[in-house]
Amino acid sequence: MAGAQHTEVFNCTPDEFYQLVTDYEKYPQFLSEVKECRVLKSETNSKLVEYKVSVIKAITYQLRTQETQAQKVSWEFVSGDVFKSMSGSWTLAPEAGGAKTKATYQVEGDFKIFVPGPVAKTLLNVNLPAMMAAYHKRIKEVYGK
């Protein structure tokens, strides 16, 4: 199983960052690889979310999220056409007296078809810098920070 992890400090509160991360249906507005994102089912602190993304090719998958307000959003793979399994999380912690957020993004995935380890790791890591930059830009757009 290939994985990636990255920690970065964002110029917003943990609650503000949590609101961006859990507003799944707005992902296509600021994450270029996400073409469509729909919440299929919503329960207390849990959602079933379907993603249509384009990374090398168009893929569709569903993740079940678990949400803890302003602290953590984690997900587990439910179904899809490329992944055999996938899990990950955003873990949030206050920085600078709560004015900023230290966010750690972690993801692991296993593909249905054979993908050599280094290639799989590259696929999971390739969009990481662009995704982090997109979140910084989105924070400025939404919160003016």
VOLOTOR-685964 format. One record per atom (N, C-alpha, C): residue number from 1; residue in three letters; atom name; x, y, z. Coordinates in Angstrom, 3 decimals. Layout:
residues N
{pt NUM, "ALA", "CA", {X, Y, Z}} ...
***
This chain:
residues 145
{pt 1, "MET", "N", {0.853, -1.177, 0.000}} {pt 1, "MET", "CA", {0.000, 0.000, 0.000}} {pt 1, "MET", "C", {0.896, 1.236, 0.000}} {pt 2, "ALA", "N", {0.567, 2.190, -0.865}} {pt 2, "ALA", "CA", {1.330, 3.423, -0.965}} {pt 2, "ALA", "C", {0.670, 4.499, -0.108}} {pt 3, "GLY", "N", {1.476, 5.420, 0.353}} {pt 3, "GLY", "CA", {0.919, 6.468, 1.202}} {pt 3, "GLY", "C", {1.664, 7.776, 1.078}} {pt 4, "ALA", "N", {1.044, 8.814, 1.615}} {pt 4, "ALA", "CA", {1.641, 10.145, 1.637}} {pt 4, "ALA", "C", {1.159, 10.851, 2.892}} {pt 5, "GLN", "N", {2.015, 11.729, 3.419}} {pt 5, "GLN", "CA", {1.650, 12.536, 4.576}} {pt 5, "GLN", "C", {2.337, 13.885, 4.458}} {pt 6, "HIS", "N", {1.598, 14.930, 4.861}} {pt 6, "HIS", "CA", {2.158, 16.274, 4.801}} {pt 6, "HIS", "C", {1.506, 17.124, 5.884}} {pt 7, "THR", "N", {2.301, 17.961, 6.548}} {pt 7, "THR", "CA", {1.790, 18.876, 7.565}} {pt 7, "THR", "C", {2.114, 20.301, 7.133}} {pt 8, "GLU", "N", {1.134, 21.173, 7.314}} {pt 8, "GLU", "CA", {1.305, 22.562, 6.917}} {pt 8, "GLU", "C", {0.482, 23.445, 7.861}} {pt 9, "VAL", "N", {0.898, 24.702, 8.012}} {pt 9, "VAL", "CA", {0.163, 25.662, 8.834}} {pt 9, "VAL", "C", {-0.633, 26.585, 7.907}} {pt 10, "PHE", "N", {-1.922, 26.720, 8.213}} {pt 10, "PHE", "CA", {-2.834, 27.530, 7.416}} {pt 10, "PHE", "C", {-3.283, 28.752, 8.211}} {pt 11, "ASN", "N", {-3.523, 29.846, 7.519}} {pt 11, "ASN", "CA", {-3.869, 31.121, 8.127}} {pt 11, "ASN", "C", {-5.380, 31.225, 8.384}} {pt 12, "CYS", "N", {-5.890, 30.320, 9.207}} {pt 12, "CYS", "CA", {-7.298, 30.329, 9.607}} {pt 12, "CYS", "C", {-7.421, 29.498, 10.877}} {pt 13, "THR", "N", {-8.557, 29.606, 11.542}} {pt 13, "THR", "CA", {-8.767, 28.824, 12.762}} {pt 13, "THR", "C", {-9.052, 27.365, 12.404}} {pt 14, "PRO", "N", {-8.876, 26.437, 13.341}} {pt 14, "PRO", "CA", {-9.240, 25.045, 13.066}} {pt 14, "PRO", "C", {-10.704, 24.889, 12.645}} {pt 15, "ASP", "N", {-11.598, 25.677, 13.240}} {pt 15, "ASP", "CA", {-13.008, 25.595, 12.865}} {pt 15, "ASP", "C", {-13.223, 26.051, 11.418}} {pt 16, "GLU", "N", {-12.546, 27.118, 11.017}} {pt 16, "GLU", "CA", {-12.663, 27.593, 9.633}} {pt 16, "GLU", "C", {-12.109, 26.564, 8.648}} {pt 17, "PHE", "N", {-10.967, 25.970, 8.979}} {pt 17, "PHE", "CA", {-10.385, 24.963, 8.087}} {pt 17, "PHE", "C", {-11.303, 23.748, 8.008}} {pt 18, "TYR", "N", {-11.835, 23.338, 9.138}} {pt 18, "TYR", "CA", {-12.778, 22.207, 9.192}} {pt 18, "TYR", "C", {-13.975, 22.477, 8.279}} {pt 19, "GLN", "N", {-14.501, 23.708, 8.300}} {pt 19, "GLN", "CA", {-15.645, 24.061, 7.451}} {pt 19, "GLN", "C", {-15.301, 23.909, 5.969}} {pt 20, "LEU", "N", {-14.091, 24.300, 5.568}} {pt 20, "LEU", "CA", {-13.669, 24.136, 4.171}} {pt 20, "LEU", "C", {-13.546, 22.664, 3.801}} {pt 21, "VAL", "N", {-12.924, 21.884, 4.661}} {pt 21, "VAL", "CA", {-12.677, 20.465, 4.381}} {pt 21, "VAL", "C", {-13.977, 19.666, 4.304}} {pt 22, "THR", "N", {-14.972, 20.032, 5.093}} {pt 22, "THR", "CA", {-16.225, 19.269, 5.115}} {pt 22, "THR", "C", {-17.285, 19.825, 4.160}} {pt 23, "ASP", "N", {-16.961, 20.860, 3.408}} {pt 23, "ASP", "CA", {-17.878, 21.386, 2.398}} {pt 23, "ASP", "C", {-17.552, 20.708, 1.062}} {pt 24, "TYR", "N", {-17.759, 19.393, 1.024}} {pt 24, "TYR", "CA", {-17.325, 18.538, -0.081}} {pt 24, "TYR", "C", {-17.827, 19.008, -1.439}} {pt 25, "GLU", "N", {-19.066, 19.434, -1.510}} {pt 25, "GLU", "CA", {-19.658, 19.769, -2.800}} {pt 25, "GLU", "C", {-19.045, 21.021, -3.433}} {pt 26, "LYS", "N", {-18.256, 21.770, -2.667}} {pt 26, "LYS", "CA", {-17.558, 22.936, -3.228}} {pt 26, "LYS", "C", {-16.131, 22.600, -3.676}} {pt 27, "TYR", "N", {-15.670, 21.378, -3.467}} {pt 27, "TYR", "CA", {-14.319, 21.000, -3.894}} {pt 27, "TYR", "C", {-14.031, 21.336, -5.361}} {pt 28, "PRO", "N", {-14.971, 21.101, -6.308}} {pt 28, "PRO", "CA", {-14.654, 21.427, -7.709}} {pt 28, "PRO", "C", {-14.363, 22.909, -7.944}} {pt 29, "GLN", "N", {-14.780, 23.780, -7.034}} {pt 29, "GLN", "CA", {-14.523, 25.212, -7.181}} {pt 29, "GLN", "C", {-13.065, 25.579, -6.950}} {pt 30, "PHE", "N", {-12.329, 24.742, -6.205}} {pt 30, "PHE", "CA", {-10.943, 25.122, -5.912}} {pt 30, "PHE", "C", {-9.922, 23.997, -6.019}} {pt 31, "LEU", "N", {-10.364, 22.753, -6.166}} {pt 31, "LEU", "CA", {-9.439, 21.633, -6.379}} {pt 31, "LEU", "C", {-9.585, 21.187, -7.831}} {pt 32, "SER", "N", {-8.620, 21.533, -8.664}} {pt 32, "SER", "CA", {-8.749, 21.356, -10.112}} {pt 32, "SER", "C", {-8.971, 19.906, -10.545}} {pt 33, "GLU", "N", {-8.447, 18.944, -9.818}} {pt 33, "GLU", "CA", {-8.632, 17.547, -10.219}} {pt 33, "GLU", "C", {-10.018, 17.009, -9.874}} {pt 34, "VAL", "N", {-10.751, 17.677, -8.976}} {pt 34, "VAL", "CA", {-12.094, 17.232, -8.592}} {pt 34, "VAL", "C", {-13.100, 17.842, -9.566}} {pt 35, "LYS", "N", {-13.740, 16.996, -10.342}} {pt 35, "LYS", "CA", {-14.707, 17.455, -11.343}} {pt 35, "LYS", "C", {-16.119, 17.507, -10.777}} {pt 36, "GLU", "N", {-16.421, 16.616, -9.832}} {pt 36, "GLU", "CA", {-17.731, 16.592, -9.181}} {pt 36, "GLU", "C", {-17.588, 15.927, -7.824}} {pt 37, "CYS", "N", {-18.342, 16.418, -6.856}} {pt 37, "CYS", "CA", {-18.304, 15.848, -5.513}} {pt 37, "CYS", "C", {-19.712, 15.999, -4.933}} {pt 38, "ARG", "N", {-20.310, 14.854, -4.548}} {pt 38, "ARG", "CA", {-21.679, 14.868, -4.039}} {pt 38, "ARG", "C", {-21.773, 14.087, -2.738}} {pt 39, "VAL", "N", {-22.511, 14.642, -1.790}} {pt 39, "VAL", "CA", {-22.815, 13.921, -0.555}} {pt 39, "VAL", "C", {-24.029, 13.046, -0.854}} {pt 40, "LEU", "N", {-23.840, 11.723, -0.787}} {pt 40, "LEU", "CA", {-24.911, 10.783, -1.098}} {pt 40, "LEU", "C", {-25.776, 10.473, 0.119}} {pt 41, "LYS", "N", {-25.150, 10.500, 1.287}} {pt 41, "LYS", "CA", {-25.872, 10.193, 2.519}} {pt 41, "LYS", "C", {-25.202, 10.947, 3.655}} {pt 42, "SER", "N", {-26.013, 11.540, 4.535}} {pt 42, "SER", "CA", {-25.477, 12.308, 5.655}} {pt 42, "SER", "C", {-26.099, 11.814, 6.953}} {pt 43, "GLU", "N", {-25.246, 11.498, 7.907}} {pt 43, "GLU", "CA", {-25.659, 11.098, 9.243}} {pt 43, "GLU", "C", {-24.873, 11.950, 10.232}} {pt 44, "THR", "N", {-25.190, 11.853, 11.498}} {pt 44, "THR", "CA", {-24.462, 12.610, 12.502}} {pt 44, "THR", "C", {-22.976, 12.255, 12.431}} {pt 45, "ASN", "N", {-22.151, 13.241, 12.158}} {pt 45, "ASN", "CA", {-20.681, 13.094, 12.110}} {pt 45, "ASN", "C", {-20.178, 12.106, 11.064}} {pt 46, "SER", "N", {-21.005, 11.754, 10.084}} {pt 46, "SER", "CA", {-20.579, 10.826, 9.047}} {pt 46, "SER", "C", {-21.295, 11.144, 7.739}} {pt 47, "LYS", "N", {-20.563, 11.003, 6.630}} {pt 47, "LYS", "CA", {-21.157, 11.226, 5.313}} {pt 47, "LYS", "C", {-20.610, 10.191, 4.330}} {pt 48, "LEU", "N", {-21.440, 9.841, 3.360}} {pt 48, "LEU", "CA", {-21.001, 9.043, 2.229}} {pt 48, "LEU", "C", {-20.854, 10.020, 1.075}} {pt 49, "VAL", "N", {-19.626, 10.157, 0.540}} {pt 49, "VAL", "CA", {-19.325, 11.174, -0.463}} {pt 49, "VAL", "C", {-18.803, 10.500, -1.719}} {pt 50, "GLU", "N", {-19.345, 10.911, -2.873}} {pt 50, "GLU", "CA", {-18.881, 10.393, -4.156}} {pt 50, "GLU", "C", {-18.038, 11.451, -4.855}} {pt 51, "TYR", "N", {-16.866, 11.046, -5.298}} {pt 51, "TYR", "CA", {-15.919, 11.922, -5.982}} {pt 51, "TYR", "C", {-15.770, 11.477, -7.427}} {pt 52, "LYS", "N", {-15.717, 12.444, -8.336}} {pt 52, "LYS", "CA", {-15.330, 12.200, -9.720}} {pt 52, "LYS", "C", {-14.124, 13.088, -9.942}} {pt 53, "VAL", "N", {-12.977, 12.459, -10.136}} {pt 53, "VAL", "CA", {-11.725, 13.202, -10.256}} {pt 53, "VAL", "C", {-11.014, 12.833, -11.549}} {pt 54, "SER", "N", {-10.119, 13.696, -11.966}} {pt 54, "SER", "CA", {-9.315, 13.442, -13.147}} {pt 54, "SER", "C", {-7.851, 13.587, -12.774}} {pt 55, "VAL", "N", {-7.194, 12.445, -12.595}} {pt 55, "VAL", "CA", {-5.759, 12.381, -12.322}} {pt 55, "VAL", "C", {-5.226, 11.302, -13.257}} {pt 56, "ILE", "N", {-4.566, 11.692, -14.298}} {pt 56, "ILE", "CA", {-4.122, 10.838, -15.387}} {pt 56, "ILE", "C", {-5.323, 10.371, -16.210}} {pt 57, "LYS", "N", {-6.363, 9.846, -15.532}} {pt 57, "LYS", "CA", {-7.609, 9.485, -16.209}} {pt 57, "LYS", "C", {-8.767, 9.804, -15.268}} {pt 58, "ALA", "N", {-9.978, 9.807, -15.809}} {pt 58, "ALA", "CA", {-11.161, 10.077, -14.989}} {pt 58, "ALA", "C", {-11.488, 8.852, -14.141}} {pt 59, "ILE", "N", {-11.681, 9.072, -12.841}} {pt 59, "ILE", "CA", {-12.051, 7.975, -11.939}} {pt 59, "ILE", "C", {-13.184, 8.436, -11.016}} {pt 60, "THR", "N", {-13.931, 7.470, -10.536}} {pt 60, "THR", "CA", {-15.021, 7.727, -9.597}} {pt 60, "THR", "C", {-14.838, 6.810, -8.403}} {pt 61, "TYR", "N", {-15.064, 7.356, -7.207}} {pt 61, "TYR", "CA", {-14.992, 6.530, -6.001}} {pt 61, "TYR", "C", {-15.844, 7.146, -4.907}} {pt 62, "GLN", "N", {-16.186, 6.323, -3.920}} {pt 62, "GLN", "CA", {-16.970, 6.782, -2.772}} {pt 62, "GLN", "C", {-16.177, 6.552, -1.499}} {pt 63, "LEU", "N", {-16.248, 7.535, -0.602}} {pt 63, "LEU", "CA", {-15.585, 7.461, 0.696}} {pt 63, "LEU", "C", {-16.608, 7.723, 1.790}} {pt 64, "ARG", "N", {-16.476, 7.027, 2.902}} {pt 64, "ARG", "CA", {-17.280, 7.315, 4.089}} {pt 64, "ARG", "C", {-16.405, 8.124, 5.031}} {pt 65, "THR", "N", {-16.890, 9.315, 5.388}} {pt 65, "THR", "CA", {-16.127, 10.203, 6.259}} {pt 65, "THR", "C", {-16.621, 10.101, 7.696}} {pt 66, "GLN", "N", {-15.728, 10.367, 8.613}} {pt 66, "GLN", "CA", {-16.052, 10.554, 10.025}} {pt 66, "GLN", "C", {-15.529, 11.937, 10.389}} {pt 67, "GLU", "N", {-16.381, 12.749, 10.992}} {pt 67, "GLU", "CA", {-16.029, 14.143, 11.247}} {pt 67, "GLU", "C", {-16.097, 14.466, 12.735}} {pt 68, "THR", "N", {-15.027, 15.069, 13.241}} {pt 68, "THR", "CA", {-14.987, 15.580, 14.610}} {pt 68, "THR", "C", {-14.716, 17.070, 14.506}} {pt 69, "GLN", "N", {-15.704, 17.866, 14.848}} {pt 69, "GLN", "CA", {-15.673, 19.321, 14.662}} {pt 69, "GLN", "C", {-14.322, 19.942, 15.033}} {pt 70, "ALA", "N", {-13.727, 20.617, 14.069}} {pt 70, "ALA", "CA", {-12.491, 21.393, 14.240}} {pt 70, "ALA", "C", {-11.290, 20.584, 14.706}} {pt 71, "GLN", "N", {-11.372, 19.238, 14.636}} {pt 71, "GLN", "CA", {-10.255, 18.403, 15.082}} {pt 71, "GLN", "C", {-9.787, 17.413, 14.025}} {pt 72, "LYS", "N", {-10.738, 16.708, 13.394}} {pt 72, "LYS", "CA", {-10.322, 15.652, 12.478}} {pt 72, "LYS", "C", {-11.444, 15.292, 11.506}} {pt 73, "VAL", "N", {-11.030, 14.994, 10.285}} {pt 73, "VAL", "CA", {-11.905, 14.408, 9.280}} {pt 73, "VAL", "C", {-11.144, 13.209, 8.729}} {pt 74, "SER", "N", {-11.725, 12.027, 8.870}} {pt 74, "SER", "CA", {-11.073, 10.827, 8.350}} {pt 74, "SER", "C", {-12.004, 10.151, 7.351}} {pt 75, "TRP", "N", {-11.440, 9.297, 6.508}} {pt 75, "TRP", "CA", {-12.247, 8.631, 5.496}} {pt 75, "TRP", "C", {-11.747, 7.218, 5.248}} {pt 76, "GLU", "N", {-12.696, 6.393, 4.789}} {pt 76, "GLU", "CA", {-12.431, 5.006, 4.405}} {pt 76, "GLU", "C", {-13.088, 4.762, 3.062}} {pt 77, "PHE", "N", {-12.441, 4.001, 2.227}} {pt 77, "PHE", "CA", {-12.926, 3.640, 0.903}} {pt 77, "PHE", "C", {-14.187, 2.783, 1.012}} {pt 78, "VAL", "N", {-15.186, 3.080, 0.160}} {pt 78, "VAL", "CA", {-16.408, 2.283, 0.087}} {pt 78, "VAL", "C", {-16.468, 1.547, -1.249}} {pt 79, "SER", "N", {-16.293, 2.279, -2.351}} {pt 79, "SER", "CA", {-16.326, 1.652, -3.670}} {pt 79, "SER", "C", {-15.661, 2.570, -4.683}} {pt 80, "GLY", "N", {-15.326, 1.996, -5.835}} {pt 80, "GLY", "CA", {-14.723, 2.787, -6.890}} {pt 80, "GLY", "C", {-14.143, 1.929, -7.983}} {pt 81, "ASP", "N", {-13.693, 2.589, -9.052}} {pt 81, "ASP", "CA", {-13.234, 1.837, -10.215}} {pt 81, "ASP", "C", {-11.724, 1.675, -10.320}} {pt 82, "VAL", "N", {-10.947, 2.300, -9.470}} {pt 82, "VAL", "CA", {-9.483, 2.189, -9.557}} {pt 82, "VAL", "C", {-8.862, 1.680, -8.255}} {pt 83, "PHE", "N", {-9.375, 2.153, -7.133}} {pt 83, "PHE", "CA", {-8.799, 1.771, -5.842}} {pt 83, "PHE", "C", {-9.400, 0.465, -5.323}} {pt 84, "LYS", "N", {-8.562, -0.311, -4.660}} {pt 84, "LYS", "CA", {-9.010, -1.483, -3.912}} {pt 84, "LYS", "C", {-9.323, -1.052, -2.485}} {pt 85, "SER", "N", {-8.512, -0.131, -1.983}} {pt 85, "SER", "CA", {-8.729, 0.437, -0.655}} {pt 85, "SER", "C", {-8.107, 1.828, -0.624}} {pt 86, "MET", "N", {-8.617, 2.640, 0.281}} {pt 86, "MET", "CA", {-8.049, 3.962, 0.500}} {pt 86, "MET", "C", {-8.540, 4.445, 1.856}} {pt 87, "SER", "N", {-7.655, 5.064, 2.599}} {pt 87, "SER", "CA", {-8.027, 5.677, 3.867}} {pt 87, "SER", "C", {-7.153, 6.898, 4.060}} {pt 88, "GLY", "N", {-7.608, 7.775, 4.920}} {pt 88, "GLY", "CA", {-6.818, 8.962, 5.176}} {pt 88, "GLY", "C", {-7.502, 9.875, 6.162}} {pt 89, "SER", "N", {-6.878, 11.038, 6.368}} {pt 89, "SER", "CA", {-7.444, 11.989, 7.324}} {pt 89, "SER", "C", {-6.802, 13.359, 7.186}} {pt 90, "TRP", "N", {-7.522, 14.331, 7.694}} {pt 90, "TRP", "CA", {-7.002, 15.647, 8.026}} {pt 90, "TRP", "C", {-7.052, 15.708, 9.545}} {pt 91, "THR", "N", {-5.939, 15.971, 10.199}} {pt 91, "THR", "CA", {-5.906, 16.172, 11.644}} {pt 91, "THR", "C", {-5.543, 17.627, 11.887}} {pt 92, "LEU", "N", {-6.381, 18.312, 12.668}} {pt 92, "LEU", "CA", {-6.244, 19.754, 12.860}} {pt 92, "LEU", "C", {-5.865, 20.088, 14.291}} {pt 93, "ALA", "N", {-4.974, 21.074, 14.445}} {pt 93, "ALA", "CA", {-4.570, 21.541, 15.773}} {pt 93, "ALA", "C", {-4.364, 23.052, 15.708}} {pt 94, "PRO", "N", {-4.745, 23.755, 16.786}} {pt 94, "PRO", "CA", {-4.553, 25.211, 16.789}} {pt 94, "PRO", "C", {-3.076, 25.577, 16.880}} {pt 95, "GLU", "N", {-2.722, 26.660, 16.219}} {pt 95, "GLU", "CA", {-1.375, 27.250, 16.265}} {pt 95, "GLU", "C", {-1.552, 28.733, 16.528}} {pt 96, "ALA", "N", {-0.533, 29.384, 17.016}} {pt 96, "ALA", "CA", {-0.540, 30.849, 17.225}} {pt 96, "ALA", "C", {-1.762, 31.285, 18.021}} {pt 97, "GLY", "N", {-2.002, 30.607, 19.128}} {pt 97, "GLY", "CA", {-3.124, 30.966, 19.997}} {pt 97, "GLY", "C", {-4.485, 30.683, 19.389}} {pt 98, "GLY", "N", {-4.531, 29.803, 18.399}} {pt 98, "GLY", "CA", {-5.796, 29.439, 17.774}} {pt 98, "GLY", "C", {-6.117, 30.217, 16.515}} {pt 99, "ALA", "N", {-5.276, 31.198, 16.170}} {pt 99, "ALA", "CA", {-5.521, 32.010, 14.977}} {pt 99, "ALA", "C", {-5.133, 31.277, 13.690}} {pt 100, "LYS", "N", {-4.295, 30.264, 13.830}} {pt 100, "LYS", "CA", {-3.844, 29.472, 12.680}} {pt 100, "LYS", "C", {-4.107, 28.000, 12.956}} {pt 101, "THR", "N", {-4.004, 27.204, 11.898}} {pt 101, "THR", "CA", {-4.255, 25.767, 12.010}} {pt 101, "THR", "C", {-3.072, 24.977, 11.502}} {pt 102, "LYS", "N", {-2.596, 24.063, 12.319}} {pt 102, "LYS", "CA", {-1.609, 23.081, 11.881}} {pt 102, "LYS", "C", {-2.412, 21.877, 11.393}} {pt 103, "ALA", "N", {-2.366, 21.631, 10.083}} {pt 103, "ALA", "CA", {-3.156, 20.566, 9.480}} {pt 103, "ALA", "C", {-2.237, 19.489, 8.924}} {pt 104, "THR", "N", {-2.497, 18.250, 9.312}} {pt 104, "THR", "CA", {-1.748, 17.116, 8.791}} {pt 104, "THR", "C", {-2.679, 16.291, 7.911}} {pt 105, "TYR", "N", {-2.284, 16.158, 6.646}} {pt 105, "TYR", "CA", {-3.026, 15.361, 5.670}} {pt 105, "TYR", "C", {-2.296, 14.041, 5.519}} {pt 106, "GLN", "N", {-3.041, 12.959, 5.599}} {pt 106, "GLN", "CA", {-2.452, 11.616, 5.479}} {pt 106, "GLN", "C", {-3.374, 10.789, 4.599}} {pt 107, "VAL", "N", {-2.800, 10.031, 3.652}} {pt 107, "VAL", "CA", {-3.594, 9.163, 2.776}} {pt 107, "VAL", "C", {-2.802, 7.896, 2.458}} {pt 108, "GLU", "N", {-3.518, 6.777, 2.378}} {pt 108, "GLU", "CA", {-2.943, 5.502, 1.950}} {pt 108, "GLU", "C", {-3.910, 4.883, 0.957}} {pt 109, "GLY", "N", {-3.362, 4.256, -0.063}} {pt 109, "GLY", "CA", {-4.232, 3.638, -1.059}} {pt 109, "GLY", "C", {-3.606, 2.411, -1.680}} {pt 110, "ASP", "N", {-4.469, 1.516, -2.114}} {pt 110, "ASP", "CA", {-4.066, 0.301, -2.808}} {pt 110, "ASP", "C", {-4.914, 0.216, -4.070}} {pt 111, "PHE", "N", {-4.287, -0.063, -5.191}} {pt 111, "PHE", "CA", {-4.966, -0.054, -6.477}} {pt 111, "PHE", "C", {-5.458, -1.445, -6.871}} {pt 112, "LYS", "N", {-6.543, -1.498, -7.670}} {pt 112, "LYS", "CA", {-7.103, -2.763, -8.141}} {pt 112, "LYS", "C", {-6.174, -3.456, -9.119}} {pt 113, "ILE", "N", {-5.492, -2.672, -9.934}} {pt 113, "ILE", "CA", {-4.538, -3.238, -10.883}} {pt 113, "ILE", "C", {-3.132, -3.121, -10.305}} {pt 114, "PHE", "N", {-2.213, -3.889, -10.823}} {pt 114, "PHE", "CA", {-0.835, -3.801, -10.337}} {pt 114, "PHE", "C", {-0.239, -2.453, -10.716}} {pt 115, "VAL", "N", {0.228, -1.747, -9.716}} {pt 115, "VAL", "CA", {0.945, -0.494, -9.913}} {pt 115, "VAL", "C", {2.215, -0.609, -9.071}} {pt 116, "PRO", "N", {3.392, -0.535, -9.696}} {pt 116, "PRO", "CA", {4.632, -0.642, -8.923}} {pt 116, "PRO", "C", {4.667, 0.375, -7.779}} {pt 117, "GLY", "N", {5.243, -0.038, -6.659}} {pt 117, "GLY", "CA", {5.290, 0.797, -5.459}} {pt 117, "GLY", "C", {5.707, 2.241, -5.696}} {pt 118, "PRO", "N", {6.833, 2.481, -6.361}} {pt 118, "PRO", "CA", {7.247, 3.869, -6.586}} {pt 118, "PRO", "C", {6.238, 4.660, -7.424}} {pt 119, "VAL", "N", {5.596, 4.011, -8.389}} {pt 119, "VAL", "CA", {4.588, 4.687, -9.220}} {pt 119, "VAL", "C", {3.357, 5.010, -8.386}} {pt 120, "ALA", "N", {2.927, 4.065, -7.546}} {pt 120, "ALA", "CA", {1.766, 4.284, -6.680}} {pt 120, "ALA", "C", {2.020, 5.440, -5.731}} {pt 121, "LYS", "N", {3.208, 5.482, -5.144}} {pt 121, "LYS", "CA", {3.543, 6.570, -4.225}} {pt 121, "LYS", "C", {3.539, 7.911, -4.954}} {pt 122, "THR", "N", {4.060, 7.931, -6.177}} {pt 122, "THR", "CA", {4.066, 9.147, -6.981}} {pt 122, "THR", "C", {2.637, 9.603, -7.267}} {pt 123, "LEU", "N", {1.745, 8.656, -7.614}} {pt 123, "LEU", "CA", {0.354, 9.012, -7.896}} {pt 123, "LEU", "C", {-0.315, 9.644, -6.683}} {pt 124, "LEU", "N", {-0.021, 9.137, -5.482}} {pt 124, "LEU", "CA", {-0.628, 9.693, -4.275}} {pt 124, "LEU", "C", {0.020, 11.011, -3.861}} {pt 125, "ASN", "N", {1.282, 11.210, -4.221}} {pt 125, "ASN", "CA", {2.009, 12.422, -3.833}} {pt 125, "ASN", "C", {1.967, 13.548, -4.864}} {pt 126, "VAL", "N", {1.708, 13.226, -6.118}} {pt 126, "VAL", "CA", {1.900, 14.187, -7.199}} {pt 126, "VAL", "C", {1.049, 15.453, -7.028}} {pt 127, "ASN", "N", {-0.160, 15.336, -6.544}} {pt 127, "ASN", "CA", {-1.022, 16.497, -6.414}} {pt 127, "ASN", "C", {-0.954, 17.160, -5.048}} {pt 128, "LEU", "N", {-0.163, 16.628, -4.139}} {pt 128, "LEU", "CA", {-0.109, 17.146, -2.778}} {pt 128, "LEU", "C", {0.285, 18.626, -2.704}} {pt 129, "PRO", "N", {1.373, 19.064, -3.341}} {pt 129, "PRO", "CA", {1.722, 20.493, -3.274}} {pt 129, "PRO", "C", {0.629, 21.390, -3.881}} {pt 130, "ALA", "N", {0.054, 20.968, -4.992}} {pt 130, "ALA", "CA", {-1.006, 21.761, -5.632}} {pt 130, "ALA", "C", {-2.247, 21.809, -4.749}} {pt 131, "MET", "N", {-2.565, 20.700, -4.093}} {pt 131, "MET", "CA", {-3.728, 20.672, -3.213}} {pt 131, "MET", "C", {-3.529, 21.617, -2.030}} {pt 132, "MET", "N", {-2.356, 21.596, -1.410}} {pt 132, "MET", "CA", {-2.077, 22.490, -0.282}} {pt 132, "MET", "C", {-2.163, 23.952, -0.728}} {pt 133, "ALA", "N", {-1.611, 24.262, -1.880}} {pt 133, "ALA", "CA", {-1.678, 25.629, -2.408}} {pt 133, "ALA", "C", {-3.133, 26.031, -2.664}} {pt 134, "ALA", "N", {-3.937, 25.093, -3.147}} {pt 134, "ALA", "CA", {-5.356, 25.379, -3.410}} {pt 134, "ALA", "C", {-6.097, 25.692, -2.113}} {pt 135, "TYR", "N", {-5.764, 24.992, -1.023}} {pt 135, "TYR", "CA", {-6.400, 25.289, 0.264}} {pt 135, "TYR", "C", {-5.970, 26.664, 0.787}} {pt 136, "HIS", "N", {-4.697, 27.015, 0.650}} {pt 136, "HIS", "CA", {-4.244, 28.355, 1.053}} {pt 136, "HIS", "C", {-5.010, 29.430, 0.266}} {pt 137, "LYS", "N", {-5.139, 29.227, -1.038}} {pt 137, "LYS", "CA", {-5.848, 30.193, -1.890}} {pt 137, "LYS", "C", {-7.323, 30.267, -1.494}} {pt 138, "ARG", "N", {-7.940, 29.128, -1.217}} {pt 138, "ARG", "CA", {-9.357, 29.094, -0.844}} {pt 138, "ARG", "C", {-9.588, 29.829, 0.486}} {pt 139, "ILE", "N", {-8.671, 29.682, 1.430}} {pt 139, "ILE", "CA", {-8.772, 30.395, 2.706}} {pt 139, "ILE", "C", {-8.779, 31.897, 2.464}} {pt 140, "LYS", "N", {-7.907, 32.379, 1.573}} {pt 140, "LYS", "CA", {-7.877, 33.812, 1.250}} {pt 140, "LYS", "C", {-9.189, 34.249, 0.605}} {pt 141, "GLU", "N", {-9.737, 33.414, -0.303}} {pt 141, "GLU", "CA", {-10.995, 33.751, -0.979}} {pt 141, "GLU", "C", {-12.171, 33.810, -0.002}} {pt 142, "VAL", "N", {-12.268, 32.805, 0.863}} {pt 142, "VAL", "CA", {-13.434, 32.674, 1.733}} {pt 142, "VAL", "C", {-13.332, 33.563, 2.970}} {pt 143, "TYR", "N", {-12.145, 33.605, 3.590}} {pt 143, "TYR", "CA", {-11.983, 34.311, 4.855}} {pt 143, "TYR", "C", {-11.191, 35.607, 4.766}} {pt 144, "GLY", "N", {-10.632, 35.899, 3.595}} {pt 144, "GLY", "CA", {-9.865, 37.124, 3.427}} {pt 144, "GLY", "C", {-8.579, 37.147, 4.236}} {pt 145, "LYS", "N", {-8.002, 35.973, 4.476}} {pt 145, "LYS", "CA", {-6.790, 35.880, 5.315}} {pt 145, "LYS", "C", {-5.598, 35.475, 4.487}} 
***
